[in-house]
Amino acid sequence: MRVENQLNGSHLYASTDTRPVSFRLPKPGERDPYFGLSRTFYYELEKAGEIRFIRLKKRGYARGVVLIPFDQVRSYLQRNASTGLG
């Protein structure tokens, strides 16, 4: 996988030919493979209205899958690259 050097000289995301449309919310204690951000950080971004999760659940099931839109995270990081995260 080729990695682009896009934000402040950091290797933050894959080039457009390998990046996903979305990816699963990381498991507790883990970080996502694309940006290295934690599950808690993603929940904070959603609560602040910075990104919107995609929630998939079958009717009648208690649990489902939470997906993170790749482009929304990338846009957030680009907007906050010079000002610092948070």
PEGIHU-V39188 format. One record per backbone hydrogen bond with DSSP energy under -1.0 kcal/mol. CO is the residue of the C=O (numbers start at 1). NH is the residue of the N-H. Records with the same first field share a line. If there is no record, write none. Layout:
BEGIN
CO = NH / NH
END
This chain:
BEGIN
2 = 15
4 = 6
7 = 10
10 = 12
13 = 4
15 = 18 / 19
21 = 70
23 = 68
27 = 30
32 = 36
37 = 32
38 = 42
39 = 43
40 = 44
41 = 45
42 = 46
43 = 47
44 = 48
45 = 50
46 = 49
54 = 67
56 = 65
58 = 61
65 = 56
66 = 25
67 = 54
68 = 23
69 = 73
70 = 74
71 = 75
72 = 76
73 = 77
74 = 78
75 = 79
76 = 80
80 = 84
END
